[in-house]
């Protein structure tokens, strides 16, 4: 919420509550796993993408993707993982290596 805003708490942010009920438990499990072990965050990014794409309204989806501009890349600032780990999942890239490791 700190990174993205309070729209998560509005019913109008959700377009399909069946999909929310399907995807939310996986987001929660992977979030806890990521918070416990910053090396275990890749699955949180995938779960978050599925939740955002399948459960949010168009306007909420745009806000979420703007807030998490590097969603899917758990080693980068702007990812969901970076937010829930206070940057603990982020790794600096070495030299000219532009690829993210372990993704």
MDTraj code that builds the backbone (N, CA, C; nanometers):
import mdtraj as md
import numpy as np

residues = "UNK UNK UNK UNK UNK UNK UNK UNK UNK UNK UNK UNK UNK UNK UNK UNK UNK UNK UNK UNK UNK UNK UNK UNK UNK UNK UNK UNK UNK UNK UNK UNK UNK UNK UNK UNK UNK UNK UNK UNK UNK UNK UNK UNK UNK UNK UNK UNK UNK UNK UNK UNK UNK UNK UNK UNK UNK UNK UNK UNK UNK UNK UNK UNK UNK UNK UNK UNK UNK UNK UNK UNK UNK UNK UNK UNK UNK UNK UNK UNK UNK UNK UNK UNK UNK UNK UNK UNK UNK UNK UNK UNK UNK UNK UNK UNK UNK UNK UNK UNK UNK UNK UNK".split()
xyz = np.array([
    [0.0830, -0.1191, 0.0000],
    [0.0000, 0.0000, 0.0000],
    [0.0874, 0.1253, 0.0000],
    [0.1971, 0.1197, 0.0711],
    [0.2870, 0.2349, 0.0771],
    [0.3374, 0.2727, -0.0623],
    [0.3685, 0.1734, -0.1436],
    [0.4217, 0.1979, -0.2771],
    [0.3145, 0.2322, -0.3793],
    [0.1961, 0.1752, -0.3631],
    [0.0971, 0.1829, -0.4706],
    [-0.0274, 0.2632, -0.4394],
    [-0.0623, 0.2791, -0.3141],
    [-0.1826, 0.3534, -0.2781],
    [-0.2888, 0.2639, -0.2174],
    [-0.3932, 0.3259, -0.1689],
    [-0.4976, 0.2553, -0.0945],
    [-0.6083, 0.1986, -0.1828],
    [-0.5966, 0.2078, -0.3139],
    [-0.7025, 0.1588, -0.4018],
    [-0.7296, 0.0095, -0.3815],
    [-0.6352, -0.0645, -0.3256],
    [-0.6526, -0.2075, -0.2993],
    [-0.7712, -0.2331, -0.2063],
    [-0.8094, -0.1342, -0.1270],
    [-0.9154, -0.1516, -0.0278],
    [-1.0528, -0.1107, -0.0794],
    [-1.0628, -0.0753, -0.2056],
    [-1.1898, -0.0367, -0.2662],
    [-1.2454, -0.1528, -0.3488],
    [-1.3702, -0.1878, -0.3249],
    [-1.4345, -0.2934, -0.4030],
    [-1.4366, -0.2627, -0.5513],
    [-1.4396, -0.1350, -0.5866],
    [-1.4426, -0.0951, -0.7275],
    [-1.3125, -0.1287, -0.8007],
    [-1.2086, -0.1614, -0.7275],
    [-1.0801, -0.1947, -0.7890],
    [-1.0776, -0.3363, -0.8465],
    [-1.1796, -0.4135, -0.8163],
    [-1.1801, -0.5541, -0.8560],
    [-1.2900, -0.5816, -0.9577],
    [-1.2513, -0.6452, -1.0672],
    [-1.3472, -0.6733, -1.1736],
    [-1.4037, -0.8142, -1.1647],
    [-1.3350, -0.9023, -1.0955],
    [-1.3765, -1.0412, -1.0937],
    [-1.3370, -1.1030, -0.9589],
    [-1.4330, -1.1087, -0.8674],
    [-1.4014, -1.1584, -0.7331],
    [-1.3712, -1.3080, -0.7315],
    [-1.4239, -1.3828, -0.8269],
    [-1.3862, -1.5245, -0.8354],
    [-1.2374, -1.5376, -0.8640],
    [-1.1871, -1.4537, -0.9534],
    [-1.0443, -1.4571, -0.9847],
    [-0.9610, -1.4060, -0.8675],
    [-1.0118, -1.3070, -0.7968],
    [-0.9426, -1.2585, -0.6775],
    [-0.9312, -1.3727, -0.5767],
    [-1.0410, -1.4442, -0.5546],
    [-1.0393, -1.5568, -0.4607],
    [-0.9468, -1.6685, -0.5076],
    [-0.9319, -1.6838, -0.6362],
    [-0.8424, -1.7851, -0.6908],
    [-0.6958, -1.7467, -0.6745],
    [-0.6627, -1.6213, -0.7028],
    [-0.5220, -1.5789, -0.7066],
    [-0.4685, -1.5220, -0.5748],
    [-0.5532, -1.4636, -0.4924],
    [-0.5056, -1.3984, -0.3693],
    [-0.4318, -1.4929, -0.2742],
    [-0.4802, -1.6144, -0.2500],
    [-0.4056, -1.7022, -0.1581],
    [-0.2628, -1.7307, -0.2055],
    [-0.2443, -1.7465, -0.3354],
    [-0.1100, -1.7724, -0.3883],
    [-0.0215, -1.6485, -0.3717],
    [-0.0782, -1.5304, -0.3934],
    [-0.0020, -1.4070, -0.3709],
    [0.0412, -1.3998, -0.2246],
    [-0.0502, -1.4287, -0.1344],
    [-0.0170, -1.4215, 0.0087],
    [0.0910, -1.5222, 0.0468],
    [0.0791, -1.6469, -0.0002],
    [0.1810, -1.7484, 0.0311],
    [0.3179, -1.7093, -0.0228],
    [0.3215, -1.6620, -0.1467],
    [0.4508, -1.6281, -0.2061],
    [0.5072, -1.4997, -0.1460],
    [0.4202, -1.4114, -0.0995],
    [0.4664, -1.2895, -0.0336],
    [0.5355, -1.3243, 0.0983],
    [0.4750, -1.4118, 0.1758],
    [0.5355, -1.4537, 0.3024],
    [0.6689, -1.5229, 0.2761],
    [0.6727, -1.6089, 0.1764],
    [0.7968, -1.6786, 0.1413],
    [0.9061, -1.5796, 0.1021],
    [0.8709, -1.4817, 0.0219],
    [0.9664, -1.3793, -0.0222],
    [1.0167, -1.2963, 0.0953],
    [0.9268, -1.2620, 0.1862],
    [0.9664, -1.1816, 0.3018],
    [1.0602, -1.2594, 0.3939],
    [1.0403, -1.3902, 0.4027],
    [1.1260, -1.4743, 0.4866],
    [1.2615, -1.4989, 0.4229],
    [1.2627, -1.5100, 0.2907],
    [1.3861, -1.5409, 0.2175],
    [1.3891, -1.4574, 0.0903],
    [1.4671, -1.3515, 0.0900],
    [1.4732, -1.2593, -0.0237],
    [1.5194, -1.3256, -0.1526],
    [1.5725, -1.4462, -0.1436],
    [1.6133, -1.5203, -0.2629],
    [1.4960, -1.5984, -0.3229],
    [1.3816, -1.6004, -0.2549],
    [1.2649, -1.6781, -0.2990],
    [1.1515, -1.5865, -0.3424],
    [1.1814, -1.4918, -0.4284],
    [1.0822, -1.3903, -0.4636],
    [1.0306, -1.3982, -0.6066],
    [1.0920, -1.4784, -0.6903],
    [1.0497, -1.4834, -0.8304],
    [0.9027, -1.5243, -0.8433],
    [0.8605, -1.6214, -0.7644],
    [0.7228, -1.6694, -0.7734],
    [0.6227, -1.5626, -0.7301],
    [0.6614, -1.4750, -0.6382],
    [0.5732, -1.3645, -0.5986],
    [0.5445, -1.2744, -0.7175],
    [0.6441, -1.2486, -0.7985],
    [0.6229, -1.1636, -0.9159],
    [0.5225, -1.2271, -1.0118],
    [0.5366, -1.3568, -1.0371],
    [0.4434, -1.4267, -1.1259],
    [0.3024, -1.4279, -1.0680],
    [0.2917, -1.4544, -0.9387],
    [0.1607, -1.4563, -0.8728],
    [0.0962, -1.3179, -0.8766],
    [0.1759, -1.2148, -0.8590],
    [0.1242, -1.0777, -0.8606],
    [0.0743, -1.0389, -0.9993],
    [0.1472, -1.0786, -1.1010],
    [0.1038, -1.0502, -1.2384],
    [-0.0302, -1.1168, -1.2649],
    [-0.0439, -1.2427, -1.2278],
    [-0.1700, -1.3148, -1.2492],
    [-0.2848, -1.2471, -1.1745],
    [-0.2595, -1.2060, -1.0515],
    [-0.3623, -1.1379, -0.9716],
    [-0.4043, -1.0066, -1.0375],
    [-0.3071, -0.9268, -1.0763],
    [-0.3357, -0.7957, -1.1367],
    [-0.4083, -0.8115, -1.2695],
    [-0.3617, -0.9023, -1.3532],
    [-0.4212, -0.9198, -1.4858],
    [-0.5612, -0.9792, -1.4806],
    [-0.5869, -1.0654, -1.3839],
    [-0.7133, -1.1383, -1.3808],
    [-0.8173, -1.0868, -1.2831],
    [-0.7762, -1.0082, -1.1844],
    [-0.8713, -0.9678, -1.0816],
    [-0.9025, -0.8203, -1.0739],
    [-0.8145, -0.7363, -1.1253],
    [-0.8327, -0.5922, -1.1083],
    [-0.9108, -0.5292, -1.2233],
    [-0.9790, -0.4207, -1.1908],
    [-1.0454, -0.3404, -1.2936],
    [-0.9383, -0.2732, -1.3790],
    [-0.9779, -0.2191, -1.4924],
    [-0.8810, -0.1533, -1.5817],
    [-0.8070, -0.0403, -1.5114],
    [-0.8799, 0.0440, -1.4386],
    [-0.8134, 0.1581, -1.3735],
    [-0.7209, 0.1120, -1.2619],
    [-0.7625, 0.0127, -1.1847],
    [-0.6766, -0.0385, -1.0772],
    [-0.5544, -0.1090, -1.1362],
    [-0.5732, -0.1812, -1.2469],
    [-0.4617, -0.2488, -1.3130],
    [-0.3570, -0.1464, -1.3572],
    [-0.4025, -0.0369, -1.4153],
    [-0.3096, 0.0680, -1.4592],
    [-0.2330, 0.1264, -1.3411],
    [-0.3022, 0.1488, -1.2305],
    [-0.2355, 0.2035, -1.1118],
    [-0.1331, 0.1052, -1.0554],
    [-0.1705, -0.0225, -1.0510],
    [-0.0791, -0.1242, -0.9977],
    [0.0449, -0.1367, -1.0853],
    [0.0252, -0.1401, -1.2163],
    [0.1392, -0.1543, -1.3067],
    [0.2274, -0.0295, -1.3080],
    [0.1680, 0.0861, -1.2849],
    [0.2476, 0.2090, -1.2746],
    [0.3305, 0.2081, -1.1459],
    [0.2700, 0.1616, -1.0373],
    [0.3411, 0.1572, -0.9093],
    [0.4532, 0.0537, -0.9114],
    [0.4252, -0.0596, -0.9732],
    [0.5231, -0.1680, -0.9807],
    [0.5741, -0.1770, -1.1246],
    [0.6474, -0.0751, -1.1653],
    [0.6913, -0.0621, -1.3043],
    [0.7923, -0.1691, -1.3463],
    [0.8480, -0.2412, -1.2516],
    [0.9379, -0.3531, -1.2839],
    [0.8797, -0.4858, -1.2357],
    [0.7476, -0.4956, -1.2356],
    [0.6845, -0.6206, -1.1940],
    [0.7343, -0.7338, -1.2831],
    [0.7613, -0.8457, -1.2201],
    [0.8159, -0.9598, -1.2931],
    [0.9660, -0.9725, -1.2791],
    [1.0308, -0.8684, -1.2308],
    [1.1770, -0.8664, -1.2150],
    [1.2106, -0.8480, -1.0678],
    [1.2105, -0.9575, -0.9934],
    [1.2234, -0.9498, -0.8476],
    [1.3544, -0.8895, -0.7993],
    [1.4521, -0.8814, -0.8827],
    [1.5815, -0.8244, -0.8425],
    [1.5907, -0.6741, -0.8686],
    [1.4842, -0.6136, -0.9158],
    [1.4880, -0.4709, -0.9505],
    [1.3946, -0.3879, -0.8625],
    [1.4389, -0.2650, -0.8356],
    [1.3496, -0.1702, -0.7689],
    [1.2270, -0.1517, -0.8579],
    [1.1126, -0.1315, -0.7974],
    [0.9892, -0.1169, -0.8733],
    [0.9173, -0.2484, -0.8928],
    [0.9710, -0.3549, -0.8359],
    [0.9030, -0.4839, -0.8390],
    [0.8203, -0.4990, -0.7112],
    [0.7277, -0.5917, -0.7124],
    [0.6506, -0.6211, -0.5912],
    [0.7457, -0.6712, -0.4835],
    [0.8376, -0.7557, -0.5215],
    [0.9340, -0.8121, -0.4258],
    [1.0171, -0.7046, -0.3576],
    [1.0642, -0.6085, -0.4345],
    [1.1432, -0.5001, -0.3758],
    [1.0607, -0.4243, -0.2734],
    [0.9323, -0.4104, -0.3000],
    [0.8445, -0.3397, -0.2072],
    [0.8261, -0.4171, -0.0767],
    [0.7946, -0.5459, -0.0857],
    [0.7650, -0.6217, 0.0363],
    [0.8899, -0.6578, 0.1163],
    [1.0070, -0.6518, 0.0524],
    [1.1319, -0.6809, 0.1244],
    [1.2092, -0.5542, 0.1587],
    [1.1483, -0.4387, 0.1380],
    [1.2162, -0.3099, 0.1607],
    [1.3492, -0.3046, 0.0860],
    [1.3497, -0.3595, -0.0341],
    [1.4690, -0.3576, -0.1180],
    [1.5614, -0.4758, -0.0992],
    [1.5283, -0.5653, -0.0084],
    [1.6156, -0.6793, 0.0194],
    [1.6335, -0.7749, -0.0969],
    [1.5354, -0.7812, -0.1860],
    [1.5448, -0.8722, -0.3003],
    [1.6260, -0.8137, -0.4154],
    [1.6562, -0.6847, -0.4077],
    [1.7230, -0.6143, -0.5175],
    [1.8720, -0.6470, -0.5177],
    [1.9247, -0.6694, -0.6370],
    [2.0671, -0.6943, -0.6535],
    [2.1208, -0.5982, -0.7575],
    [2.2369, -0.5448, -0.7312],
    [2.3016, -0.4587, -0.8295],
    [2.3592, -0.5466, -0.9397],
    [2.3431, -0.5016, -1.0619],
    [2.3982, -0.5744, -1.1756],
    [2.5450, -0.5402, -1.1898],
    [2.6246, -0.6392, -1.2245],
    [2.7689, -0.6198, -1.2363],
    [2.8081, -0.5742, -1.3765],
    [2.8975, -0.4795, -1.3833],
    [2.9583, -0.4366, -1.5081],
    [2.8605, -0.4178, -1.6229],
    [2.8900, -0.4811, -1.7338],
    [2.8059, -0.4697, -1.8523],
    [2.6958, -0.5748, -1.8558],
    [2.6853, -0.6557, -1.7548],
    [2.5848, -0.7617, -1.7512],
    [2.4487, -0.7012, -1.7235],
    [2.3657, -0.6951, -1.8245],
    [2.2339, -0.6330, -1.8132],
    [2.1267, -0.7363, -1.7808],
    [2.1629, -0.8631, -1.7821],
    [2.0665, -0.9675, -1.7511],
    [2.0516, -0.9796, -1.6006],
    [1.9330, -1.0204, -1.5596],
    [1.9099, -1.0440, -1.4174],
    [1.9434, -1.1884, -1.3885],
    [2.0126, -1.2101, -1.2797],
    [2.0489, -1.3456, -1.2455],
    [1.9307, -1.4186, -1.1831],
    [1.9281, -1.5480, -1.2047],
    [1.8324, -1.6401, -1.1425],
    [1.6871, -1.6124, -1.1791],
    [1.6604, -1.5537, -1.2939],
    [1.5207, -1.5353, -1.3337],
    [1.4863, -1.6198, -1.4490],
])
top = md.Topology()
chain = top.add_chain()
for i, resn in enumerate(residues, 1):
    res = top.add_residue(resn, chain, resSeq=i)
    for name in ("N", "CA", "C"):
        top.add_atom(name, md.element.get_by_symbol(name[0]), res)
traj = md.Trajectory(xyz[None], top)
